[in-house]
């Protein structure tokens, strides 16, 4: 395990917070509110446990690369859900960018989230 001085700070961007709300609605609509609560709690726990000590757990995102966005990482945080983020090595920071289900359309989600900003 790394020393505490080597931990990365994890911060949620405004877009990440909006995408989390969209994600919650998506899960509630397709399953239930209680499942949405459990899934989001699990994702938050995994983010807190793993990203500060292993910020490169996810590879560079091919989904976003195909949209012309480079340097963002994509982490399959559980069986069906993705977290997109970027790593700032100089400041030892991880910025959370987007949360989505693999069943959601990334282009549509990015469009919807950007309309809400």
Biopython code that builds the backbone (N, CA, C, O; Angstrom):
import numpy as np
from Bio.PDB.StructureBuilder import StructureBuilder

atoms = [
    (1, "UNK", "N", (0.839, -1.182, 0.000)),
    (1, "UNK", "CA", (0.000, 0.000, 0.000)),
    (1, "UNK", "C", (0.882, 1.244, 0.000)),
    (1, "UNK", "O", (1.976, 1.236, 0.564)),
    (2, "UNK", "N", (0.410, 2.291, -0.624)),
    (2, "UNK", "CA", (1.173, 3.535, -0.704)),
    (2, "UNK", "C", (1.083, 4.307, 0.609)),
    (2, "UNK", "O", (0.124, 4.157, 1.367)),
    (3, "UNK", "N", (2.085, 5.125, 0.865)),
    (3, "UNK", "CA", (2.037, 6.020, 2.016)),
    (3, "UNK", "C", (0.990, 7.090, 1.761)),
    (3, "UNK", "O", (0.668, 7.389, 0.611)),
    (4, "UNK", "N", (0.459, 7.668, 2.830)),
    (4, "UNK", "CA", (-0.614, 8.651, 2.680)),
    (4, "UNK", "C", (-0.217, 9.830, 1.801)),
    (4, "UNK", "O", (-1.076, 10.437, 1.161)),
    (5, "UNK", "N", (1.076, 10.167, 1.759)),
    (5, "UNK", "CA", (1.511, 11.279, 0.921)),
    (5, "UNK", "C", (1.374, 10.954, -0.566)),
    (5, "UNK", "O", (1.427, 11.849, -1.409)),
    (6, "UNK", "N", (1.200, 9.676, -0.880)),
    (6, "UNK", "CA", (1.081, 9.260, -2.273)),
    (6, "UNK", "C", (-0.370, 9.056, -2.709)),
    (6, "UNK", "O", (-0.624, 8.717, -3.865)),
    (7, "UNK", "N", (-1.310, 9.257, -1.812)),
    (7, "UNK", "CA", (-2.716, 9.140, -2.173)),
    (7, "UNK", "C", (-3.121, 10.304, -3.067)),
    (7, "UNK", "O", (-2.663, 11.433, -2.891)),
    (8, "UNK", "N", (-3.976, 10.010, -4.013)),
    (8, "UNK", "CA", (-4.518, 11.050, -4.885)),
    (8, "UNK", "C", (-5.824, 11.561, -4.290)),
    (8, "UNK", "O", (-6.605, 10.794, -3.727)),
    (9, "UNK", "N", (-6.048, 12.848, -4.420)),
    (9, "UNK", "CA", (-7.299, 13.463, -3.997)),
    (9, "UNK", "C", (-8.316, 13.222, -5.116)),
    (9, "UNK", "O", (-7.992, 13.388, -6.292)),
    (10, "UNK", "N", (-9.519, 12.839, -4.764)),
    (10, "UNK", "CA", (-10.568, 12.582, -5.753)),
    (10, "UNK", "C", (-11.621, 13.681, -5.638)),
    (10, "UNK", "O", (-12.148, 13.949, -4.558)),
    (11, "UNK", "N", (-11.916, 14.312, -6.779)),
    (11, "UNK", "CA", (-12.913, 15.385, -6.815)),
    (11, "UNK", "C", (-13.929, 15.109, -7.914)),
    (11, "UNK", "O", (-13.583, 14.654, -9.004)),
    (12, "UNK", "N", (-15.181, 15.394, -7.607)),
    (12, "UNK", "CA", (-16.259, 15.219, -8.590)),
    (12, "UNK", "C", (-16.510, 16.537, -9.310)),
    (12, "UNK", "O", (-16.751, 17.563, -8.673)),
    (13, "UNK", "N", (-16.452, 16.508, -10.632)),
    (13, "UNK", "CA", (-16.755, 17.698, -11.431)),
    (13, "UNK", "C", (-18.265, 17.947, -11.433)),
    (13, "UNK", "O", (-19.051, 17.083, -11.045)),
    (14, "UNK", "N", (-18.643, 19.118, -11.867)),
    (14, "UNK", "CA", (-20.064, 19.460, -11.986)),
    (14, "UNK", "C", (-20.766, 18.495, -12.956)),
    (14, "UNK", "O", (-21.888, 18.054, -12.705)),
    (15, "UNK", "N", (-20.094, 18.181, -14.051)),
    (15, "UNK", "CA", (-20.664, 17.250, -15.033)),
    (15, "UNK", "C", (-20.852, 15.867, -14.411)),
    (15, "UNK", "O", (-21.850, 15.199, -14.679)),
    (16, "UNK", "N", (-19.898, 15.433, -13.582)),
    (16, "UNK", "CA", (-20.027, 14.137, -12.912)),
    (16, "UNK", "C", (-21.260, 14.132, -12.012)),
    (16, "UNK", "O", (-22.017, 13.161, -11.995)),
    (17, "UNK", "N", (-21.457, 15.201, -11.276)),
    (17, "UNK", "CA", (-22.622, 15.278, -10.386)),
    (17, "UNK", "C", (-23.927, 15.227, -11.183)),
    (17, "UNK", "O", (-24.877, 14.552, -10.785)),
    (18, "UNK", "N", (-23.968, 15.943, -12.309)),
    (18, "UNK", "CA", (-25.160, 15.903, -13.168)),
    (18, "UNK", "C", (-25.364, 14.514, -13.767)),
    (18, "UNK", "O", (-26.487, 14.014, -13.818)),
    (19, "UNK", "N", (-24.279, 13.896, -14.217)),
    (19, "UNK", "CA", (-24.408, 12.563, -14.818)),
    (19, "UNK", "C", (-24.831, 11.540, -13.772)),
    (19, "UNK", "O", (-25.506, 10.564, -14.100)),
    (20, "UNK", "N", (-24.442, 11.752, -12.515)),
    (20, "UNK", "CA", (-24.861, 10.850, -11.440)),
    (20, "UNK", "C", (-26.366, 10.949, -11.228)),
    (20, "UNK", "O", (-27.026, 9.940, -10.979)),
    (21, "UNK", "N", (-26.910, 12.152, -11.326)),
    (21, "UNK", "CA", (-28.371, 12.308, -11.220)),
    (21, "UNK", "C", (-29.082, 11.620, -12.384)),
    (21, "UNK", "O", (-30.101, 10.955, -12.196)),
    (22, "UNK", "N", (-28.530, 11.787, -13.593)),
    (22, "UNK", "CA", (-29.106, 11.124, -14.776)),
    (22, "UNK", "C", (-29.002, 9.605, -14.614)),
    (22, "UNK", "O", (-29.935, 8.875, -14.946)),
    (23, "UNK", "N", (-27.873, 9.143, -14.107)),
    (23, "UNK", "CA", (-27.643, 7.719, -13.878)),
    (23, "UNK", "C", (-28.670, 7.178, -12.875)),
    (23, "UNK", "O", (-29.263, 6.121, -13.091)),
    (24, "UNK", "N", (-28.871, 7.914, -11.778)),
    (24, "UNK", "CA", (-29.851, 7.494, -10.770)),
    (24, "UNK", "C", (-31.238, 7.365, -11.402)),
    (24, "UNK", "O", (-31.939, 6.381, -11.164)),
    (25, "UNK", "N", (-31.631, 8.341, -12.194)),
    (25, "UNK", "CA", (-32.941, 8.294, -12.864)),
    (25, "UNK", "C", (-33.040, 7.095, -13.793)),
    (25, "UNK", "O", (-34.074, 6.430, -13.857)),
    (26, "UNK", "N", (-31.957, 6.824, -14.514)),
    (26, "UNK", "CA", (-31.916, 5.685, -15.430)),
    (26, "UNK", "C", (-32.121, 4.373, -14.664)),
    (26, "UNK", "O", (-32.908, 3.526, -15.087)),
    (27, "UNK", "N", (-31.421, 4.203, -13.547)),
    (27, "UNK", "CA", (-31.539, 2.970, -12.746)),
    (27, "UNK", "C", (-32.935, 2.874, -12.124)),
    (27, "UNK", "O", (-33.551, 1.809, -12.148)),
    (28, "UNK", "N", (-33.432, 3.976, -11.571)),
    (28, "UNK", "CA", (-34.769, 3.965, -10.972)),
    (28, "UNK", "C", (-35.829, 3.610, -12.002)),
    (28, "UNK", "O", (-36.731, 2.821, -11.719)),
    (29, "UNK", "N", (-35.727, 4.187, -13.198)),
    (29, "UNK", "CA", (-36.703, 3.935, -14.263)),
    (29, "UNK", "C", (-36.681, 2.471, -14.711)),
    (29, "UNK", "O", (-37.731, 1.876, -14.952)),
    (30, "UNK", "N", (-35.488, 1.898, -14.822)),
    (30, "UNK", "CA", (-35.360, 0.534, -15.324)),
    (30, "UNK", "C", (-35.443, -0.540, -14.242)),
    (30, "UNK", "O", (-35.712, -1.703, -14.543)),
    (31, "UNK", "N", (-35.213, -0.160, -12.989)),
    (31, "UNK", "CA", (-35.220, -1.142, -11.897)),
    (31, "UNK", "C", (-36.068, -0.617, -10.742)),
    (31, "UNK", "O", (-37.282, -0.816, -10.729)),
    (32, "UNK", "N", (-35.446, 0.048, -9.777)),
    (32, "UNK", "CA", (-36.192, 0.607, -8.648)),
    (32, "UNK", "C", (-35.322, 1.611, -7.903)),
    (32, "UNK", "O", (-34.111, 1.686, -8.112)),
    (33, "UNK", "N", (-35.962, 2.373, -7.037)),
    (33, "UNK", "CA", (-35.231, 3.364, -6.243)),
    (33, "UNK", "C", (-34.245, 2.680, -5.297)),
    (33, "UNK", "O", (-33.119, 3.149, -5.129)),
    (34, "UNK", "N", (-34.667, 1.570, -4.676)),
    (34, "UNK", "CA", (-33.767, 0.890, -3.732)),
    (34, "UNK", "C", (-32.545, 0.307, -4.440)),
    (34, "UNK", "O", (-31.444, 0.324, -3.890)),
    (35, "UNK", "N", (-32.732, -0.204, -5.649)),
    (35, "UNK", "CA", (-31.584, -0.711, -6.414)),
    (35, "UNK", "C", (-30.668, 0.449, -6.787)),
    (35, "UNK", "O", (-29.446, 0.320, -6.718)),
    (36, "UNK", "N", (-31.245, 1.574, -7.179)),
    (36, "UNK", "CA", (-30.435, 2.756, -7.510)),
    (36, "UNK", "C", (-29.601, 3.181, -6.305)),
    (36, "UNK", "O", (-28.417, 3.490, -6.444)),
    (37, "UNK", "N", (-30.218, 3.196, -5.120)),
    (37, "UNK", "CA", (-29.486, 3.564, -3.898)),
    (37, "UNK", "C", (-28.308, 2.621, -3.653)),
    (37, "UNK", "O", (-27.203, 3.066, -3.343)),
    (38, "UNK", "N", (-28.550, 1.321, -3.793)),
    (38, "UNK", "CA", (-27.493, 0.325, -3.555)),
    (38, "UNK", "C", (-26.369, 0.436, -4.575)),
    (38, "UNK", "O", (-25.193, 0.383, -4.218)),
    (39, "UNK", "N", (-26.731, 0.587, -5.840)),
    (39, "UNK", "CA", (-25.723, 0.671, -6.907)),
    (39, "UNK", "C", (-24.850, 1.907, -6.712)),
    (39, "UNK", "O", (-23.626, 1.826, -6.816)),
    (40, "UNK", "N", (-25.471, 3.042, -6.432)),
    (40, "UNK", "CA", (-24.710, 4.280, -6.261)),
    (40, "UNK", "C", (-23.831, 4.209, -5.012)),
    (40, "UNK", "O", (-22.688, 4.664, -5.039)),
    (41, "UNK", "N", (-24.343, 3.651, -3.929)),
    (41, "UNK", "CA", (-23.527, 3.499, -2.715)),
    (41, "UNK", "C", (-22.311, 2.613, -2.990)),
    (41, "UNK", "O", (-21.206, 2.912, -2.537)),
    (42, "UNK", "N", (-22.517, 1.527, -3.732)),
    (42, "UNK", "CA", (-21.420, 0.623, -4.074)),
    (42, "UNK", "C", (-20.372, 1.338, -4.931)),
    (42, "UNK", "O", (-19.171, 1.189, -4.703)),
    (43, "UNK", "N", (-20.828, 2.104, -5.905)),
    (43, "UNK", "CA", (-19.906, 2.837, -6.783)),
    (43, "UNK", "C", (-19.108, 3.860, -5.975)),
    (43, "UNK", "O", (-17.896, 3.978, -6.153)),
    (44, "UNK", "N", (-19.778, 4.597, -5.092)),
    (44, "UNK", "CA", (-19.077, 5.581, -4.253)),
    (44, "UNK", "C", (-18.012, 4.900, -3.396)),
    (44, "UNK", "O", (-16.895, 5.403, -3.269)),
    (45, "UNK", "N", (-18.360, 3.758, -2.811)),
    (45, "UNK", "CA", (-17.392, 3.016, -1.988)),
    (45, "UNK", "C", (-16.186, 2.587, -2.806)),
    (45, "UNK", "O", (-15.048, 2.747, -2.365)),
    (46, "UNK", "N", (-16.424, 2.048, -3.986)),
    (46, "UNK", "CA", (-15.314, 1.598, -4.839)),
    (46, "UNK", "C", (-14.429, 2.769, -5.246)),
    (46, "UNK", "O", (-13.204, 2.643, -5.268)),
    (47, "UNK", "N", (-15.036, 3.901, -5.567)),
    (47, "UNK", "CA", (-14.257, 5.095, -5.927)),
    (47, "UNK", "C", (-13.369, 5.508, -4.756)),
    (47, "UNK", "O", (-12.175, 5.744, -4.936)),
    (48, "UNK", "N", (-13.948, 5.598, -3.553)),
    (48, "UNK", "CA", (-13.193, 6.020, -2.365)),
    (48, "UNK", "C", (-12.070, 5.047, -2.021)),
    (48, "UNK", "O", (-10.993, 5.462, -1.594)),
    (49, "UNK", "N", (-12.324, 3.752, -2.206)),
    (49, "UNK", "CA", (-11.337, 2.734, -1.846)),
    (49, "UNK", "C", (-10.222, 2.599, -2.872)),
    (49, "UNK", "O", (-9.068, 2.388, -2.498)),
    (50, "UNK", "N", (-10.539, 2.714, -4.156)),
    (50, "UNK", "CA", (-9.571, 2.348, -5.180)),
    (50, "UNK", "C", (-8.898, 3.501, -5.912)),
    (50, "UNK", "O", (-7.693, 3.440, -6.155)),
    (51, "UNK", "N", (-9.624, 4.536, -6.267)),
    (51, "UNK", "CA", (-8.998, 5.607, -7.062)),
    (51, "UNK", "C", (-7.897, 6.378, -6.327)),
    (51, "UNK", "O", (-6.899, 6.727, -6.958)),
    (52, "UNK", "N", (-8.028, 6.659, -5.030)),
    (52, "UNK", "CA", (-6.944, 7.398, -4.364)),
    (52, "UNK", "C", (-5.603, 6.653, -4.371)),
    (52, "UNK", "O", (-4.546, 7.284, -4.394)),
    (53, "UNK", "N", (-5.642, 5.325, -4.351)),
    (53, "UNK", "CA", (-4.396, 4.545, -4.302)),
    (53, "UNK", "C", (-3.982, 3.987, -5.655)),
    (53, "UNK", "O", (-2.825, 3.608, -5.840)),
    (54, "UNK", "N", (-4.907, 3.932, -6.595)),
    (54, "UNK", "CA", (-4.612, 3.367, -7.914)),
    (54, "UNK", "C", (-5.311, 4.192, -9.000)),
    (54, "UNK", "O", (-6.262, 3.717, -9.622)),
    (55, "UNK", "N", (-4.845, 5.420, -9.228)),
    (55, "UNK", "CA", (-5.546, 6.304, -10.163)),
    (55, "UNK", "C", (-5.510, 5.852, -11.622)),
    (55, "UNK", "O", (-6.274, 6.359, -12.444)),
    (56, "UNK", "N", (-4.647, 4.923, -11.945)),
    (56, "UNK", "CA", (-4.586, 4.447, -13.333)),
    (56, "UNK", "C", (-5.263, 3.084, -13.491)),
    (56, "UNK", "O", (-4.923, 2.310, -14.386)),
    (57, "UNK", "N", (-6.218, 2.807, -12.616)),
    (57, "UNK", "CA", (-6.943, 1.538, -12.660)),
    (57, "UNK", "C", (-7.695, 1.365, -13.980)),
    (57, "UNK", "O", (-7.859, 0.245, -14.464)),
    (58, "UNK", "N", (-8.147, 2.467, -14.554)),
    (58, "UNK", "CA", (-8.869, 2.416, -15.824)),
    (58, "UNK", "C", (-7.968, 2.819, -16.976)),
    (58, "UNK", "O", (-7.123, 3.700, -16.820)),
    (59, "UNK", "N", (-8.136, 2.186, -18.132)),
    (59, "UNK", "CA", (-7.343, 2.555, -19.311)),
    (59, "UNK", "C", (-7.855, 3.851, -19.940)),
    (59, "UNK", "O", (-8.941, 4.327, -19.607)),
    (60, "UNK", "N", (-7.071, 4.410, -20.843)),
    (60, "UNK", "CA", (-7.543, 5.556, -21.627)),
    (60, "UNK", "C", (-8.828, 5.115, -22.334)),
    (60, "UNK", "O", (-8.889, 4.017, -22.887)),
    (61, "UNK", "N", (-9.844, 5.964, -22.314)),
    (61, "UNK", "CA", (-11.159, 5.609, -22.838)),
    (61, "UNK", "C", (-11.204, 5.612, -24.358)),
    (61, "UNK", "O", (-11.018, 6.647, -24.999)),
    (62, "UNK", "N", (-11.453, 4.442, -24.920)),
    (62, "UNK", "CA", (-11.603, 4.352, -26.376)),
    (62, "UNK", "C", (-12.931, 4.955, -26.817)),
    (62, "UNK", "O", (-13.035, 5.481, -27.925)),
    (63, "UNK", "N", (-13.949, 4.884, -25.956)),
    (63, "UNK", "CA", (-15.256, 5.476, -26.283)),
    (63, "UNK", "C", (-15.125, 6.980, -26.483)),
    (63, "UNK", "O", (-15.668, 7.538, -27.437)),
    (64, "UNK", "N", (-14.399, 7.633, -25.576)),
    (64, "UNK", "CA", (-14.233, 9.082, -25.695)),
    (64, "UNK", "C", (-13.198, 9.436, -26.750)),
    (64, "UNK", "O", (-13.310, 10.473, -27.404)),
    (65, "UNK", "N", (-12.198, 8.591, -26.921)),
    (65, "UNK", "CA", (-11.189, 8.822, -27.954)),
    (65, "UNK", "C", (-11.855, 8.862, -29.326)),
    (65, "UNK", "O", (-11.477, 9.657, -30.187)),
    (66, "UNK", "N", (-12.858, 7.990, -29.522)),
    (66, "UNK", "CA", (-13.580, 7.961, -30.801)),
    (66, "UNK", "C", (-14.406, 9.234, -31.020)),
    (66, "UNK", "O", (-14.801, 9.538, -32.146)),
    (67, "UNK", "N", (-14.664, 9.976, -29.934)),
    (67, "UNK", "CA", (-15.384, 11.252, -30.030)),
    (67, "UNK", "C", (-14.412, 12.434, -30.064)),
    (67, "UNK", "O", (-14.825, 13.593, -30.043)),
    (68, "UNK", "N", (-13.119, 12.122, -30.118)),
    (68, "UNK", "CA", (-12.105, 13.172, -30.195)),
    (68, "UNK", "C", (-11.611, 13.675, -28.856)),
    (68, "UNK", "O", (-10.926, 14.696, -28.791)),
    (69, "UNK", "N", (-11.949, 12.968, -27.783)),
    (69, "UNK", "CA", (-11.530, 13.371, -26.444)),
    (69, "UNK", "C", (-10.434, 12.417, -25.977)),
    (69, "UNK", "O", (-10.674, 11.221, -25.807)),
    (70, "UNK", "N", (-9.234, 12.948, -25.771)),
    (70, "UNK", "CA", (-8.098, 12.119, -25.360)),
    (70, "UNK", "C", (-7.798, 12.331, -23.871)),
    (70, "UNK", "O", (-8.293, 13.276, -23.257)),
    (71, "UNK", "N", (-7.000, 11.458, -23.316)),
    (71, "UNK", "CA", (-6.479, 11.565, -21.940)),
    (71, "UNK", "C", (-7.494, 11.303, -20.838)),
    (71, "UNK", "O", (-7.178, 11.512, -19.667)),
    (72, "UNK", "N", (-8.676, 10.864, -21.160)),
    (72, "UNK", "CA", (-9.639, 10.518, -20.126)),
    (72, "UNK", "C", (-9.629, 9.005, -19.956)),
    (72, "UNK", "O", (-9.501, 8.253, -20.922)),
    (73, "UNK", "N", (-9.765, 8.587, -18.726)),
    (73, "UNK", "CA", (-9.744, 7.160, -18.419)),
    (73, "UNK", "C", (-11.165, 6.648, -18.197)),
    (73, "UNK", "O", (-12.062, 7.393, -17.805)),
    (74, "UNK", "N", (-11.338, 5.372, -18.457)),
    (74, "UNK", "CA", (-12.638, 4.712, -18.348)),
    (74, "UNK", "C", (-12.459, 3.505, -17.444)),
    (74, "UNK", "O", (-11.645, 2.626, -17.729)),
    (75, "UNK", "N", (-13.217, 3.461, -16.352)),
    (75, "UNK", "CA", (-13.099, 2.377, -15.381)),
    (75, "UNK", "C", (-14.443, 1.668, -15.265)),
    (75, "UNK", "O", (-15.455, 2.286, -14.936)),
    (76, "UNK", "N", (-14.443, 0.380, -15.536)),
    (76, "UNK", "CA", (-15.639, -0.441, -15.339)),
    (76, "UNK", "C", (-15.710, -0.732, -13.844)),
    (76, "UNK", "O", (-15.108, -1.685, -13.349)),
    (77, "UNK", "N", (-16.456, 0.108, -13.140)),
    (77, "UNK", "CA", (-16.453, 0.118, -11.684)),
    (77, "UNK", "C", (-17.200, -1.086, -11.094)),
    (77, "UNK", "O", (-16.952, -1.471, -9.951)),
    (78, "UNK", "N", (-18.097, -1.667, -11.858)),
    (78, "UNK", "CA", (-18.757, -2.923, -11.499)),
    (78, "UNK", "C", (-19.153, -3.606, -12.807)),
    (78, "UNK", "O", (-18.635, -3.246, -13.864)),
    (79, "UNK", "N", (-20.034, -4.558, -12.760)),
    (79, "UNK", "CA", (-20.345, -5.332, -13.967)),
    (79, "UNK", "C", (-20.974, -4.515, -15.097)),
    (79, "UNK", "O", (-20.841, -4.883, -16.264)),
    (80, "UNK", "N", (-21.655, -3.414, -14.773)),
    (80, "UNK", "CA", (-22.428, -2.701, -15.793)),
    (80, "UNK", "C", (-22.199, -1.197, -15.869)),
    (80, "UNK", "O", (-22.799, -0.529, -16.712)),
    (81, "UNK", "N", (-21.350, -0.653, -15.016)),
    (81, "UNK", "CA", (-21.276, 0.800, -14.907)),
    (81, "UNK", "C", (-19.859, 1.329, -15.057)),
    (81, "UNK", "O", (-18.890, 0.723, -14.599)),
    (82, "UNK", "N", (-19.771, 2.486, -15.717)),
    (82, "UNK", "CA", (-18.484, 3.093, -16.045)),
    (82, "UNK", "C", (-18.314, 4.440, -15.359)),
    (82, "UNK", "O", (-19.255, 5.224, -15.240)),
    (83, "UNK", "N", (-17.092, 4.685, -14.914)),
    (83, "UNK", "CA", (-16.700, 5.998, -14.415)),
    (83, "UNK", "C", (-15.624, 6.515, -15.358)),
    (83, "UNK", "O", (-14.639, 5.827, -15.626)),
    (84, "UNK", "N", (-15.818, 7.728, -15.859)),
    (84, "UNK", "CA", (-14.813, 8.386, -16.689)),
    (84, "UNK", "C", (-14.142, 9.435, -15.816)),
    (84, "UNK", "O", (-14.804, 10.142, -15.056)),
    (85, "UNK", "N", (-12.822, 9.530, -15.933)),
    (85, "UNK", "CA", (-12.083, 10.466, -15.094)),
    (85, "UNK", "C", (-10.761, 10.825, -15.750)),
    (85, "UNK", "O", (-10.334, 10.191, -16.716)),
    (86, "UNK", "N", (-10.116, 11.860, -15.206)),
    (86, "UNK", "CA", (-8.775, 12.199, -15.673)),
    (86, "UNK", "C", (-7.861, 12.335, -14.464)),
    (86, "UNK", "O", (-8.296, 12.676, -13.364)),
    (87, "UNK", "N", (-6.590, 12.060, -14.696)),
    (87, "UNK", "CA", (-5.592, 12.084, -13.633)),
    (87, "UNK", "C", (-4.684, 13.293, -13.829)),
    (87, "UNK", "O", (-4.140, 13.509, -14.912)),
    (88, "UNK", "N", (-4.531, 14.064, -12.781)),
    (88, "UNK", "CA", (-3.603, 15.195, -12.761)),
    (88, "UNK", "C", (-2.421, 14.769, -11.893)),
    (88, "UNK", "O", (-2.457, 14.887, -10.668)),
    (89, "UNK", "N", (-1.371, 14.272, -12.552)),
    (89, "UNK", "CA", (-0.195, 13.761, -11.841)),
    (89, "UNK", "C", (0.472, 14.846, -11.003)),
    (89, "UNK", "O", (0.844, 14.607, -9.854)),
    (90, "UNK", "N", (0.624, 16.038, -11.575)),
    (90, "UNK", "CA", (1.351, 17.117, -10.906)),
    (90, "UNK", "C", (0.727, 17.491, -9.561)),
    (90, "UNK", "O", (1.436, 17.805, -8.606)),
    (91, "UNK", "N", (-0.601, 17.456, -9.497)),
    (91, "UNK", "CA", (-1.306, 17.833, -8.268)),
    (91, "UNK", "C", (-1.863, 16.636, -7.508)),
    (91, "UNK", "O", (-2.612, 16.808, -6.546)),
    (92, "UNK", "N", (-1.506, 15.429, -7.929)),
    (92, "UNK", "CA", (-2.000, 14.186, -7.327)),
    (92, "UNK", "C", (-3.517, 14.255, -7.116)),
    (92, "UNK", "O", (-4.031, 14.097, -6.008)),
    (93, "UNK", "N", (-4.200, 14.498, -8.229)),
    (93, "UNK", "CA", (-5.652, 14.655, -8.182)),
    (93, "UNK", "C", (-6.307, 13.806, -9.266)),
    (93, "UNK", "O", (-5.791, 13.689, -10.377)),
    (94, "UNK", "N", (-7.442, 13.222, -8.928)),
    (94, "UNK", "CA", (-8.295, 12.522, -9.879)),
    (94, "UNK", "C", (-9.590, 13.323, -9.969)),
    (94, "UNK", "O", (-10.245, 13.583, -8.960)),
    (95, "UNK", "N", (-9.950, 13.713, -11.200)),
    (95, "UNK", "CA", (-11.201, 14.441, -11.399)),
    (95, "UNK", "C", (-12.213, 13.507, -12.046)),
    (95, "UNK", "O", (-12.010, 13.025, -13.160)),
    (96, "UNK", "N", (-13.305, 13.260, -11.333)),
    (96, "UNK", "CA", (-14.382, 12.421, -11.848)),
    (96, "UNK", "C", (-15.166, 13.225, -12.876)),
    (96, "UNK", "O", (-15.562, 14.361, -12.616)),
    (97, "UNK", "N", (-15.387, 12.630, -14.046)),
    (97, "UNK", "CA", (-15.999, 13.358, -15.155)),
    (97, "UNK", "C", (-17.398, 12.888, -15.519)),
    (97, "UNK", "O", (-18.253, 13.703, -15.865)),
    (98, "UNK", "N", (-17.644, 11.579, -15.445)),
    (98, "UNK", "CA", (-18.923, 11.055, -15.922)),
    (98, "UNK", "C", (-19.177, 9.690, -15.305)),
    (98, "UNK", "O", (-18.257, 8.888, -15.148)),
    (99, "UNK", "N", (-20.434, 9.432, -14.958)),
    (99, "UNK", "CA", (-20.871, 8.114, -14.502)),
    (99, "UNK", "C", (-21.989, 7.679, -15.424)),
    (99, "UNK", "O", (-22.922, 8.439, -15.683)),
    (100, "UNK", "N", (-21.898, 6.454, -15.921)),
    (100, "UNK", "CA", (-22.952, 5.960, -16.807)),
    (100, "UNK", "C", (-23.038, 4.438, -16.754)),
    (100, "UNK", "O", (-22.087, 3.757, -16.369)),
    (101, "UNK", "N", (-24.184, 3.929, -17.144)),
    (101, "UNK", "CA", (-24.382, 2.501, -17.332)),
    (101, "UNK", "C", (-23.869, 2.131, -18.719)),
    (101, "UNK", "O", (-23.928, 2.941, -19.645)),
    (102, "UNK", "N", (-23.372, 0.921, -18.860)),
    (102, "UNK", "CA", (-22.957, 0.465, -20.189)),
    (102, "UNK", "C", (-24.164, 0.371, -21.118)),
    (102, "UNK", "O", (-24.005, 0.241, -22.331)),
    (103, "UNK", "N", (-25.372, 0.436, -20.552)),
    (103, "UNK", "CA", (-26.595, 0.369, -21.352)),
    (103, "UNK", "C", (-27.046, 1.747, -21.842)),
    (103, "UNK", "O", (-27.983, 1.845, -22.635)),
    (104, "UNK", "N", (-26.387, 2.807, -21.376)),
    (104, "UNK", "CA", (-26.712, 4.159, -21.824)),
    (104, "UNK", "C", (-25.875, 4.513, -23.046)),
    (104, "UNK", "O", (-24.786, 3.977, -23.249)),
    (105, "UNK", "N", (-26.406, 5.426, -23.856)),
    (105, "UNK", "CA", (-25.699, 5.914, -25.033)),
    (105, "UNK", "C", (-24.836, 7.104, -24.623)),
    (105, "UNK", "O", (-25.355, 8.119, -24.159)),
    (106, "UNK", "N", (-23.518, 6.981, -24.794)),
    (106, "UNK", "CA", (-22.607, 8.027, -24.317)),
    (106, "UNK", "C", (-22.812, 9.353, -25.040)),
    (106, "UNK", "O", (-22.753, 10.410, -24.412)),
    (107, "UNK", "N", (-23.050, 9.316, -26.345)),
    (107, "UNK", "CA", (-23.270, 10.570, -27.082)),
    (107, "UNK", "C", (-24.512, 11.289, -26.562)),
    (107, "UNK", "O", (-24.491, 12.498, -26.332)),
    (108, "UNK", "N", (-25.581, 10.540, -26.382)),
    (108, "UNK", "CA", (-26.831, 11.117, -25.890)),
    (108, "UNK", "C", (-26.645, 11.663, -24.476)),
    (108, "UNK", "O", (-27.104, 12.764, -24.171)),
    (109, "UNK", "N", (-25.978, 10.903, -23.617)),
    (109, "UNK", "CA", (-25.761, 11.336, -22.240)),
    (109, "UNK", "C", (-24.922, 12.612, -22.180)),
    (109, "UNK", "O", (-25.256, 13.541, -21.445)),
    (110, "UNK", "N", (-23.843, 12.658, -22.944)),
    (110, "UNK", "CA", (-22.998, 13.860, -22.959)),
    (110, "UNK", "C", (-23.782, 15.073, -23.446)),
    (110, "UNK", "O", (-23.621, 16.172, -22.916)),
    (111, "UNK", "N", (-24.623, 14.878, -24.444)),
    (111, "UNK", "CA", (-25.459, 15.967, -24.958)),
    (111, "UNK", "C", (-26.422, 16.451, -23.873)),
    (111, "UNK", "O", (-26.533, 17.653, -23.631)),
    (112, "UNK", "N", (-27.118, 15.514, -23.219)),
    (112, "UNK", "CA", (-28.088, 15.872, -22.187)),
    (112, "UNK", "C", (-27.423, 16.584, -21.013)),
    (112, "UNK", "O", (-27.928, 17.597, -20.529)),
    (113, "UNK", "N", (-26.302, 16.058, -20.562)),
    (113, "UNK", "CA", (-25.604, 16.644, -19.418)),
    (113, "UNK", "C", (-25.098, 18.041, -19.757)),
    (113, "UNK", "O", (-25.183, 18.948, -18.929)),
    (114, "UNK", "N", (-24.578, 18.221, -20.953)),
    (114, "UNK", "CA", (-24.081, 19.543, -21.343)),
    (114, "UNK", "C", (-25.205, 20.563, -21.473)),
    (114, "UNK", "O", (-24.974, 21.757, -21.282)),
    (115, "UNK", "N", (-26.406, 20.121, -21.791)),
    (115, "UNK", "CA", (-27.549, 21.035, -21.835)),
    (115, "UNK", "C", (-27.916, 21.531, -20.438)),
    (115, "UNK", "O", (-28.455, 22.627, -20.286)),
    (116, "UNK", "N", (-27.624, 20.725, -19.423)),
    (116, "UNK", "CA", (-27.991, 21.067, -18.052)),
    (116, "UNK", "C", (-26.975, 21.971, -17.365)),
    (116, "UNK", "O", (-27.259, 22.534, -16.308)),
    (117, "UNK", "N", (-25.805, 22.112, -17.953)),
    (117, "UNK", "CA", (-24.751, 22.923, -17.317)),
    (117, "UNK", "C", (-25.074, 24.396, -17.440)),
    (117, "UNK", "O", (-24.308, 25.237, -16.968)),
]
sb = StructureBuilder()
sb.init_structure("model")
sb.init_model(0)
sb.init_chain("A")
sb.init_seg("    ")
for serial, (resi, resn, name, xyz) in enumerate(atoms, 1):
    if name == "N":
        sb.init_residue(resn, " ", resi, " ")
    sb.init_atom(name, np.array(xyz, "f"), 0.0, 1.0, " ", f" {name:<3s}", serial, name[0])
structure = sb.get_structure()
